[in-house]
């Protein structure tokens, strides 16, 4: 006895749902965006310094007011911003370090259990690599710093 199978392929209506035809990637739009980014690159150092000032304030607030829900949230937001901006500002090492800090603080329920010494280590490392213009983990000091921070975060969660 055979049981014939029938394959039914439902229509792909995704294109209709998201608004029509997508002809692929617009190379001209990408080129314009890259040109705009290049034009702004002269300001990256100042913008990164501004972010470091905010990070320094977060650390100072924790020292002055203690590590509480508000100071932890402010620090987390600074770390999250740096995670997103570091590579744009030509500091992928900052992105990686801030990502490690965010990993420790992403869950608001576990955020308050983050060891202060590890929070300070991340903040101080980020400030040091920007100060010393260590942009990537190819630099021996940057490599040791980021790998050590990531290992300590992993141990914290183990």
Secondary structure, 3 states (H helix, E strand, C coil): CCCCCCCCCCCCCHHHHHCCCCCCCCHHHHHHHHHHHHHHHHHHHHHHHHHHHHHHHHHHHHHHHCCCHHHHHHHHHHHHHHHHHCCCCCCHHHHHHHHHHHHHHCCHHHHCCCCHHHHHHHHHHHHHHHHCCCCCCCCHHHHHHHHHHHHHHHHHHC
